[in-house]
Amino acid sequence: MRAHRFTCLAAAASRRFLANKAGNMSVVTALIVIPLIAAAGLAIDYGRTSRVKDKLQALADTAALAAASAANLTGDAEAKRGEREQIASSYLATALAGATDMTVAGTPEVKADDTSITVKIDARVEGSLVALATTGKKSGAETSESGGGDQDGKSGSDSINLSVSAKARWDGSRNYVCLLALNPSAANALSVQGTADIKAEKCAVQVNSTSSNALYQNGNATVKASSICVKGNYAGSNLTPTPKTNCARFEDPLAAKFAADYATAYGTAVTRYSHKSALTFAKGTTGLQPGMYRGGMRVDNGVTLNLAPGTYFIEDGALEIRGGGVVNGTGVTIVFTGNQNSILFVIANGGLNIKAPASGLFAGLAIAQHPMVLPSVKYSNTVIGGGQLNLEGIIYLPKQNFYVTGNGLGTTTDLSTTAKQFSIVADTITIQGNGQVNVGQAADFDAAGLPTLPTINAGASQVSLVE
């Protein structure tokens, strides 16, 4: 009886408890809100983490591209790799210095090889509401743990670890043009005869002429290049690789810039000499300033002429370097203008050693001839009989012939054996006797500190992200 009464009382009490709604919702709500808060905190964490990761990825991409795009690097391959790594590291140090919402783990990793550079950044994003919840459960514990996540962005107890990387590659195989004959129709536009040699193993030879003998080889003469391309056809052998024919004409890549620079520089050139006969020099060493030299100049045996940086206009006369005379200059462009007498003539062990300016007017041009200096059978830009040219830069003769021979004194005429960048762009090019033209390192504009040479695939992208 007592048991039955107790059961009835308990049942009645239960019904009254369930029927009483005062405070019941608060308990239920509290139980529901806990996972909702955790879910909201997790969503906030991952949303912020996603933004931080996108930012880090953009920084890594930019650092890699900046290093890969760097020009005018100096030194050997190892030194260039070091310079690229320094460019990327410096950029990241500046960009990450004011970073918020994250802690960079250590120093970003930067590693370059000869054709690519890789950048890797590790960072940690602190948790928000999830972190509060976890620290509430761990009295006296630190709010972040070194093992709080993995590289996929999975959340640990207090933080989320991130890792991003980027890899940029530059195309070291671009085919730079180091020998370009512009004439559209001439026979023998590029002519190599006797025992003459053209050595251009690291760059391209291009002949624009449609003639069946656009490229002409005779005797034991040789041409070696990374590629040989002829608009028309060729005659002869000893051409490596075998020339391609029916190639697209390569438009003059220097015409527009030369015209603009000439218009700027010619009118402001200071007249240093003006006479019907050439300027001559006493034996010994003489310095010369840039400006206008009308009537030309002659550098004879025993004379060393040192040119200060700038542009030298030789008008209505030749620059003759004879019998051991030497002309030196860095940051120098020699421009021939006026009548057809305005030519370069180096003979009998005369020497011309100049490096083109790296920037500004006539950047990259060592020797240039205005296109209105019309070609002549009698007059031609000539290096003969042991004449020596050691040039870093471009010889640009858009309407004239460039003639090299070593027969004058029976010695070898040698062009730019050691120059890091050397290129010839001329209307026609003739190499005879035992003349030598060495343009094998023409593409190393980084080491030369000069602008890039034209390429036969100029429209292609040189630098790209690959990871």
C-alpha positions as semicolon CSV with decimal commas, in nm:
position;residue;x (nm);y (nm);z (nm)
1;M;0,000;0,000;0,000
2;R;0,280;0,236;0,093
3;A;0,463;0,147;-0,227
4;H;0,160;0,222;-0,435
5;R;0,111;0,557;-0,261
6;F;0,480;0,649;-0,321
7;T;0,449;0,563;-0,687
8;C;0,144;0,782;-0,726
9;L;0,310;1,074;-0,551
10;A;0,621;1,042;-0,772
11;A;0,413;1,033;-1,088
12;A;0,221;1,341;-0,981
13;A;0,544;1,526;-0,904
14;S;0,684;1,435;-1,245
15;R;0,373;1,565;-1,418
16;R;0,397;1,893;-1,228
17;F;0,770;1,930;-1,321
18;L;0,710;1,869;-1,687
19;A;0,412;2,100;-1,688
20;N;0,610;2,380;-1,525
21;K;0,773;2,588;-1,807
22;A;0,948;2,841;-1,585
23;G;1,327;2,824;-1,663
24;N;1,298;2,512;-1,878
25;M;1,378;2,696;-2,202
26;S;1,690;2,852;-2,053
27;V;1,834;2,512;-1,984
28;V;1,753;2,381;-2,330
29;T;1,884;2,697;-2,494
30;A;2,208;2,677;-2,302
31;L;2,259;2,323;-2,413
32;I;2,193;2,416;-2,777
33;V;2,404;2,736;-2,779
34;I;2,727;2,560;-2,680
35;P;2,771;2,373;-3,012
36;L;2,640;2,676;-3,201
37;I;2,911;2,894;-3,047
38;A;3,172;2,634;-3,131
39;A;3,049;2,611;-3,490
40;A;3,048;2,990;-3,527
41;G;3,399;3,011;-3,387
42;L;3,519;2,744;-3,625
43;A;3,359;2,924;-3,921
44;I;3,525;3,249;-3,820
45;D;3,859;3,073;-3,781
46;Y;3,844;2,914;-4,122
47;G;3,714;3,227;-4,292
48;R;3,998;3,433;-4,154
49;T;4,246;3,157;-4,226
50;S;4,134;3,146;-4,588
51;R;4,191;3,520;-4,623
52;V;4,534;3,497;-4,462
53;K;4,632;3,205;-4,682
54;D;4,526;3,394;-4,997
55;K;4,735;3,690;-4,885
56;L;5,039;3,473;-4,814
57;Q;5,004;3,301;-5,151
58;A;4,993;3,637;-5,329
59;L;5,309;3,746;-5,146
60;A;5,489;3,424;-5,235
61;D;5,383;3,454;-5,601
62;T;5,496;3,817;-5,622
63;A;5,832;3,745;-5,458
64;A;5,902;3,455;-5,695
65;L;5,802;3,654;-6,005
66;A;6,006;3,957;-5,899
67;A;6,318;3,745;-5,858
68;A;6,260;3,553;-6,180
69;S;6,207;3,876;-6,377
70;A;6,523;4,044;-6,249
71;A;6,754;4,180;-6,518
72;N;7,105;4,325;-6,514
73;L;7,232;4,064;-6,271
74;T;7,609;4,043;-6,248
75;G;7,872;3,779;-6,190
76;D;7,874;3,407;-6,253
77;A;7,579;3,168;-6,228
78;E;7,614;3,126;-5,851
79;A;7,624;3,501;-5,796
80;K;7,312;3,548;-6,008
81;R;7,128;3,283;-5,808
82;G;7,224;3,464;-5,491
83;E;7,099;3,796;-5,626
84;R;6,764;3,646;-5,720
85;E;6,728;3,490;-5,374
86;Q;6,811;3,824;-5,213
87;I;6,546;4,002;-5,422
88;A;6,277;3,758;-5,309
89;S;6,391;3,757;-4,945
90;S;6,405;4,137;-4,923
91;Y;6,058;4,169;-5,070
92;L;5,913;3,919;-4,821
93;A;6,087;4,079;-4,524
94;T;5,927;4,414;-4,607
95;A;5,585;4,274;-4,697
96;L;5,557;4,054;-4,386
97;A;5,689;4,310;-4,139
98;G;5,345;4,462;-4,082
99;A;5,145;4,144;-4,119
100;T;4,842;4,102;-3,890
101;D;4,617;3,807;-3,803
102;M;4,909;3,569;-3,829
103;T;5,252;3,482;-3,697
104;V;5,521;3,391;-3,950
105;A;5,704;3,077;-3,846
106;G;6,075;3,134;-3,887
107;T;6,225;3,285;-4,201
108;P;6,065;3,218;-4,541
109;E;6,260;2,967;-4,749
110;V;6,394;3,096;-5,081
111;K;6,593;2,875;-5,320
112;A;6,701;2,951;-5,677
113;D;6,865;2,740;-5,945
114;D;6,970;2,842;-6,296
115;T;6,616;2,853;-6,440
116;S;6,372;2,880;-6,147
117;I;6,317;3,006;-5,794
118;T;6,100;2,859;-5,517
119;V;5,952;3,052;-5,223
120;K;5,793;2,887;-4,915
121;I;5,623;3,064;-4,622
122;D;5,501;2,899;-4,299
123;A;5,265;3,085;-4,065
124;R;5,020;3,033;-3,779
125;V;4,673;3,184;-3,741
126;E;4,545;3,205;-3,382
127;G;4,194;3,068;-3,315
128;S;3,907;3,295;-3,210
129;L;3,602;3,151;-3,033
130;V;3,738;2,799;-3,055
131;A;4,054;2,918;-2,882
132;L;3,845;3,075;-2,603
133;A;3,656;2,753;-2,556
134;T;3,968;2,540;-2,541
135;T;4,153;2,776;-2,306
136;G;3,850;2,770;-2,078
137;K;3,897;2,396;-2,044
138;K;4,271;2,420;-1,978
139;S;4,329;2,630;-1,671
140;G;4,676;2,790;-1,680
141;A;4,765;2,647;-2,023
142;E;4,917;2,853;-2,313
143;T;4,669;2,960;-2,577
144;S;4,875;2,830;-2,871
145;E;5,052;2,504;-2,930
146;S;5,336;2,436;-3,169
147;G;5,155;2,131;-3,293
148;G;4,821;2,301;-3,328
149;G;4,764;2,209;-3,692
150;D;4,912;2,082;-4,014
151;Q;5,008;2,224;-4,353
152;D;4,664;2,158;-4,494
153;G;4,517;2,418;-4,260
154;K;4,347;2,177;-4,016
155;S;4,268;2,341;-3,687
156;G;4,454;2,239;-3,375
157;S;4,345;2,310;-3,021
158;D;4,432;2,682;-3,034
159;S;4,561;2,773;-3,382
160;I;4,575;2,683;-3,747
161;N;4,908;2,629;-3,923
162;L;4,955;2,732;-4,287
163;S;5,218;2,670;-4,552
164;V;5,221;2,826;-4,899
165;S;5,475;2,802;-5,179
166;A;5,535;2,947;-5,524
167;K;5,775;2,859;-5,803
168;A;5,859;3,086;-6,096
169;R;6,060;2,987;-6,399
170;W;6,239;3,196;-6,659
171;D;6,308;3,071;-7,009
172;G;6,684;3,055;-7,045
173;S;6,653;2,912;-7,394
174;R;6,502;3,216;-7,565
175;N;6,662;3,260;-7,904
176;Y;6,829;3,599;-7,908
177;V;6,920;3,746;-8,245
178;C;7,287;3,836;-8,259
179;L;7,334;3,856;-8,637
180;L;7,059;4,014;-8,848
181;A;7,084;4,107;-9,218
182;L;6,792;4,343;-9,285
183;N;6,803;4,386;-9,664
184;P;6,477;4,246;-9,809
185;S;6,606;4,127;-10,148
186;A;6,986;4,141;-10,186
187;A;7,188;3,842;-10,301
188;N;7,464;3,756;-10,051
189;A;7,291;3,961;-9,782
190;L;7,500;3,754;-9,543
191;S;7,819;3,639;-9,713
192;V;8,090;3,423;-9,553
193;Q;8,388;3,332;-9,773
194;G;8,747;3,207;-9,760
195;T;8,844;3,083;-9,416
196;A;8,622;3,328;-9,231
197;D;8,412;3,214;-8,937
198;I;8,096;3,329;-8,764
199;K;8,063;3,183;-8,416
200;A;7,719;3,237;-8,263
201;E;7,650;2,914;-8,078
202;K;7,428;3,075;-7,814
203;C;7,216;3,297;-8,036
204;A;7,035;3,318;-8,370
205;V;7,135;3,426;-8,721
206;Q;6,853;3,579;-8,928
207;V;6,862;3,680;-9,298
208;N;6,561;3,876;-9,432
209;S;6,645;3,864;-9,803
210;T;6,418;3,672;-10,043
211;S;6,711;3,599;-10,277
212;S;6,796;3,240;-10,367
213;N;7,148;3,324;-10,239
214;A;7,038;3,533;-9,942
215;L;7,293;3,347;-9,729
216;Y;7,608;3,267;-9,923
217;Q;7,895;3,047;-9,803
218;N;8,210;2,963;-9,999
219;G;8,545;2,792;-9,934
220;N;8,620;2,673;-9,583
221;A;8,418;2,948;-9,419
222;T;8,183;2,836;-9,141
223;V;7,874;2,961;-8,963
224;K;7,773;2,810;-8,628
225;A;7,469;2,935;-8,439
226;S;7,185;2,815;-8,218
227;S;6,962;2,861;-8,523
228;I;6,994;2,998;-8,878
229;C;6,680;3,127;-9,050
230;V;6,657;3,268;-9,405
231;K;6,359;3,432;-9,572
232;G;6,478;3,319;-9,915
233;N;6,734;3,044;-9,966
234;Y;7,102;2,973;-9,910
235;A;7,402;2,847;-10,104
236;G;7,699;2,660;-9,964
237;S;7,781;2,427;-9,678
238;N;7,956;2,436;-9,339
239;L;7,641;2,591;-9,194
240;T;7,543;2,454;-8,851
241;P;7,260;2,383;-8,798
242;T;7,119;2,347;-9,148
243;P;6,944;2,678;-9,220
244;K;6,567;2,696;-9,223
245;T;6,422;2,866;-9,531
246;N;6,106;3,062;-9,604
247;C;6,124;3,213;-9,257
248;A;5,915;3,514;-9,164
249;R;6,091;3,846;-9,217
250;F;6,225;3,990;-8,891
251;E;6,140;4,359;-8,878
252;D;6,406;4,604;-8,766
253;P;6,378;4,587;-8,385
254;L;6,584;4,902;-8,325
255;A;6,441;5,152;-8,574
256;A;6,181;5,322;-8,354
257;K;6,401;5,369;-8,048
258;F;6,698;5,485;-8,254
259;A;6,484;5,748;-8,431
260;A;6,343;5,878;-8,102
261;D;6,682;5,890;-7,929
262;Y;6,848;6,053;-8,230
263;A;6,583;6,327;-8,241
264;T;6,648;6,401;-7,874
265;A;7,027;6,384;-7,872
266;Y;7,132;6,536;-8,205
267;G;6,989;6,882;-8,146
268;T;7,152;6,918;-7,805
269;A;7,497;6,781;-7,894
270;V;7,779;7,022;-7,817
271;T;8,004;7,087;-8,119
272;R;8,355;6,983;-8,019
273;Y;8,518;6,989;-8,363
274;S;8,413;7,110;-8,707
275;H;8,649;7,096;-9,003
276;K;8,673;6,951;-9,352
277;S;8,961;6,728;-9,248
278;A;8,968;6,471;-8,969
279;L;9,061;6,550;-8,612
280;T;9,399;6,395;-8,526
281;F;9,582;6,341;-8,198
282;A;9,939;6,354;-8,073
283;K;10,097;6,030;-7,956
284;G;10,013;5,937;-7,602
285;T;9,686;5,919;-7,409
286;T;9,411;6,170;-7,475
287;G;9,065;6,209;-7,320
288;L;8,762;6,311;-7,524
289;Q;8,418;6,443;-7,429
290;P;8,087;6,350;-7,596
291;G;7,947;6,582;-7,860
292;M;7,955;6,658;-8,233
293;Y;8,271;6,594;-8,436
294;R;8,229;6,719;-8,792
295;G;8,487;6,599;-9,040
296;G;8,560;6,277;-8,853
297;M;8,866;6,175;-8,654
298;R;9,175;5,961;-8,703
299;V;9,354;5,765;-8,432
300;D;9,702;5,659;-8,543
301;N;9,979;5,440;-8,406
302;G;10,086;5,537;-8,056
303;V;9,759;5,713;-7,970
304;T;9,521;5,594;-7,699
305;L;9,191;5,779;-7,699
306;N;8,973;5,745;-7,388
307;L;8,610;5,844;-7,440
308;A;8,407;5,978;-7,149
309;P;8,054;5,830;-7,120
310;G;7,799;5,973;-7,363
311;T;7,709;5,999;-7,731
312;Y;7,968;6,086;-7,997
313;F;7,831;6,207;-8,331
314;I;8,077;6,159;-8,619
315;E;7,941;6,369;-8,905
316;D;8,060;6,390;-9,268
317;G;8,370;6,189;-9,195
318;A;8,503;5,856;-9,075
319;L;8,633;5,728;-8,748
320;E;8,964;5,577;-8,861
321;I;9,167;5,368;-8,620
322;R;9,499;5,266;-8,774
323;G;9,830;5,095;-8,702
324;G;9,793;5,018;-8,333
325;G;9,584;5,320;-8,236
326;V;9,331;5,240;-7,962
327;V;8,994;5,387;-7,866
328;N;8,839;5,296;-7,527
329;G;8,510;5,388;-7,364
330;T;8,239;5,268;-7,124
331;G;7,882;5,392;-7,146
332;V;7,956;5,514;-7,498
333;T;7,763;5,523;-7,825
334;I;7,928;5,631;-8,151
335;V;7,673;5,756;-8,407
336;F;7,770;5,814;-8,771
337;T;7,562;6,075;-8,950
338;G;7,579;6,312;-9,246
339;N;7,716;6,199;-9,584
340;Q;7,839;5,861;-9,706
341;N;8,190;5,932;-9,578
342;S;8,063;5,876;-9,223
343;I;8,185;5,523;-9,160
344;L;8,389;5,311;-8,922
345;F;8,731;5,206;-9,053
346;V;8,959;4,992;-8,834
347;I;9,281;4,862;-8,993
348;A;9,628;4,725;-8,921
349;N;9,593;4,629;-8,556
350;G;9,382;4,928;-8,465
351;G;9,163;4,860;-8,162
352;L;8,815;4,973;-8,060
353;N;8,708;4,873;-7,708
354;I;8,376;5,019;-7,600
355;K;8,074;4,922;-7,393
356;A;7,732;5,064;-7,471
357;P;7,527;5,256;-7,213
358;A;7,302;5,039;-6,998
359;S;7,012;5,286;-6,991
360;G;6,894;5,617;-7,131
361;L;6,960;5,740;-7,485
362;F;7,089;5,472;-7,723
363;A;7,086;5,210;-7,446
364;G;7,254;4,893;-7,568
365;L;7,394;5,053;-7,886
366;A;7,772;5,068;-7,915
367;I;7,796;5,181;-8,280
368;A;7,510;5,316;-8,491
369;Q;7,471;5,475;-8,833
370;H;7,181;5,697;-8,930
371;P;6,967;5,532;-9,203
372;M;7,007;5,843;-9,423
373;V;7,380;5,773;-9,453
374;L;7,329;5,597;-9,784
375;P;7,535;5,291;-9,879
376;S;7,808;5,315;-10,138
377;V;8,016;5,065;-10,334
378;K;8,326;5,264;-10,246
379;Y;8,253;5,326;-9,880
380;S;8,171;5,055;-9,629
381;N;8,208;5,008;-9,257
382;T;8,526;4,803;-9,252
383;V;8,739;4,607;-9,010
384;I;9,047;4,481;-9,192
385;G;9,401;4,354;-9,153
386;G;9,424;4,271;-8,785
387;G;9,178;4,534;-8,672
388;Q;9,035;4,446;-8,332
389;L;8,686;4,525;-8,207
390;N;8,597;4,433;-7,852
391;L;8,244;4,560;-7,810
392;E;7,972;4,502;-7,555
393;G;7,655;4,617;-7,723
394;I;7,504;4,629;-8,070
395;I;7,646;4,745;-8,403
396;Y;7,346;4,900;-8,582
397;L;7,385;4,985;-8,953
398;P;7,029;4,974;-9,095
399;K;7,114;5,083;-9,452
400;Q;7,484;5,001;-9,481
401;N;7,714;4,704;-9,528
402;F;7,941;4,575;-9,253
403;Y;8,261;4,429;-9,395
404;V;8,518;4,221;-9,206
405;T;8,832;4,067;-9,354
406;G;9,168;3,961;-9,216
407;N;9,363;3,964;-9,541
408;G;9,512;4,309;-9,508
409;L;9,819;4,206;-9,312
410;G;9,763;3,834;-9,316
411;T;9,652;3,833;-8,952
412;T;9,319;3,746;-8,800
413;T;9,063;4,020;-8,764
414;D;8,880;3,929;-8,445
415;L;8,548;4,073;-8,327
416;S;8,446;4,051;-7,963
417;T;8,596;3,719;-7,855
418;T;8,521;3,775;-7,487
419;A;8,234;4,025;-7,495
420;K;7,938;3,914;-7,285
421;Q;7,691;4,073;-7,524
422;F;7,755;4,151;-7,888
423;S;7,520;4,174;-8,185
424;I;7,529;4,302;-8,543
425;V;7,217;4,442;-8,711
426;A;7,305;4,567;-9,059
427;D;7,162;4,598;-9,408
428;T;7,415;4,343;-9,534
429;I;7,707;4,163;-9,369
430;T;8,021;4,039;-9,545
431;I;8,289;3,830;-9,374
432;Q;8,587;3,730;-9,591
433;G;8,947;3,611;-9,581
434;N;9,029;3,488;-9,234
435;G;8,806;3,738;-9,058
436;Q;8,640;3,618;-8,740
437;V;8,312;3,730;-8,587
438;N;8,255;3,591;-8,238
439;V;7,908;3,646;-8,099
440;G;7,882;3,320;-7,908
441;Q;7,800;3,484;-7,574
442;A;7,573;3,749;-7,718
443;A;7,273;3,656;-7,504
444;D;7,440;3,712;-7,166
445;F;7,291;4,057;-7,117
446;D;7,274;4,001;-6,739
447;A;7,651;3,972;-6,711
448;A;7,701;4,261;-6,952
449;G;7,462;4,484;-6,758
450;L;7,288;4,585;-7,082
451;P;6,930;4,570;-7,211
452;T;6,815;4,242;-7,363
453;L;6,877;4,170;-7,729
454;P;6,586;4,122;-7,970
455;T;6,449;3,769;-7,986
456;I;6,292;3,574;-8,268
457;N;6,008;3,484;-8,030
458;A;5,968;3,830;-7,878
459;G;5,597;3,783;-7,819
460;A;5,649;3,486;-7,588
461;S;5,639;3,520;-7,210
462;Q;5,982;3,491;-7,056
463;V;5,877;3,441;-6,694
464;S;5,589;3,233;-6,556
465;L;5,458;3,075;-6,236
466;V;5,478;2,698;-6,258
467;E;5,360;2,608;-5,906
